[in-house]
Amino acid sequence: MVFVGVGMPNIACNLARHTVAPHLELVYESGVFGAKPARLPLSIGDPTLISGATSVCSMSDLFMNYLQGGRIEVAFLGAAQIDRYGNINTTVIGDYDNPKVRLPGSGGACEIATHAQKTFIIGRLKKRTFVEELDFRTSAGHLNSSPKTRESQGMPGGGPEVVVTDKAIFRFDTESGEMTLTSLHPGVTLKEVQAEVGWPLKVASDLKTTSPPTSDEIRIIREELDPDGMYTSK
Amino acid sequence: MKIKSMPEAIAEYVHDGDTIAIEGFTAFICFSAAHEIIRQRRRDLTLCRMTPDLIYDQMVAAGCARKLVFSYLGNPGVGSLHCIRRAVEKGIPHALEIEEYSHFGMVSRYMAGASHLPFFPLQSYTGTDLDTANPKIQYVESPYGNGQIAVVPPLNPDVAIIHAQRSDELGNTQLWGLVGMQKEVAFGSEHVIVVVEEIVDESVIRSDPNRTLIPHITVDAVVHQPKGTHPSYVQGYYDRDNRFYLEWDKISRSEEETKAWLDEWVYGVENWEGYLEKLAAKEPEIWKRLAPGEALSQPVNYGVYG
């Protein structure tokens, strides 16, 4: 039961549906449960998500019963800025009242981050994204300390579980809640990763090399899920 | 008689300074109403929508808006809303006040508005800066001893504009596809304009009562405006014109190009029929390109009782 966005998360979830998780239920915040998109959705409201879906519901139904009701196991989030505890900014760069760059804002991200049992953060590894301090906190990760802090503040979801980037994979320390480098993609060095992260990076003692995708997975992505290379050729 | 032309409906119900909600979450976005509001040069509007989308980007660029109430400020699947960004970042064409929520916050505001509750509780906003940016997001202590809960105030627009597949002459409106929050917006607004692809006989509505989203008691005006949401879409009638969403990303980056576009496509035509003629002249096969094909639902039996 996974809460999907457009772009990379959509490709990831549909790849999983074709490979390791054929019974994955795709939920979209626009009010769709059990979508079976016949084409790559252009937005979370694409009509291809509706035709052939299990259920279409109002957004109060979606946010109250599906999300706040605790049914979402995994949700994907993107970030313009992310800090070491997985807190996310998608609202503004600079001052809120006098912004340098006005970003889209929360959408459903704030409550998705509150309620999903786990969140997966997905995006490119860039210094301007992985920052020491956020300009604005739109969605809560592990706040400023251990994952237990979320619980004590009455936040039902477990918070960020993993950050997947184009260079490396990070997980969150279960004690300190801090983002920890756990896997480097083949050919990427620790120095390259640290150079794109705005704080002294915590590195797992058993740092691994990410397994490359299989040829079958690459074929599904390139030929079926994103044949025009809209999201995966950049 | 509720059936009106779009210019009549806008002239009668949308006034300077009003709070309006043209809803429809990434679907059923009634551009034909927005263009008419721009043509009638309404000013100082408070525009409410979860996703302001291109529709409010155009209205802000045209100088209709004083304030924006929203939860996601993007061109869905494409990128930024450049006109709104220019207004927020640089005050062009003039400063724009913003009141920002999350989707669940806006959903909750519509719920409170429709059901006349003083506020609506939702479990969100903890550990974020959204409640600082917007002081209307507050917290109350649960009377049942389980801590604090965020609350948001009701949203009761002066006018709601809702696009749908079909209604009868009274305004009983059937909609399938993304239902979003249109029902709550209709119940929560002082006046409601329903815009439809088809006007059907009351017997069609009564043959499938489960599909009726908005009952006539909430509706003031019914506008028959086929293809009235382009470049948005109506489920089963036509697809989203994603080419235009991409094109707008380029046009809207420049203040001059945006003005030229508004001059040509909004001020330069008399009404929506004029806009559709221009579209067809530019791309004769457009409705063939956006045709969705057919996927009919299985009929259901309501039964005959008595």
Interface residues (C-beta under 8 A of the other chain):
Chain A: V6 G7 E29 S30 G31 V32 P41 L42 S43 I44 G45 D46 P47 I50 S51 G52 V56 C57 S58 M59 S60 F63 M64 L67 Q68 N87 T91 Y96 P99 K100 V101 R102 L103 P104 G105 S106 G107 G108 A109 C110 E111 T114 H115 F136 R137 T138 S139 A140 L143 R150 Q153 G154 M155 P156
Chain B: F25 T26 A27 M50 T51 F70 S71 Y72 L73 G74 P76 G77 S80 I84 R85 V88 E89 E100 Y101 S102 H103 F104 V107 S108 Y110 M111 L122 Q123 S124 Y125 T126 G127 T128 D129 L130 A133 N146 G147 Q148 W176 G177 L178 V179 G180 M181 K183 E184 Y233 Q235 D239 R240 N242 Y245 P292 A295
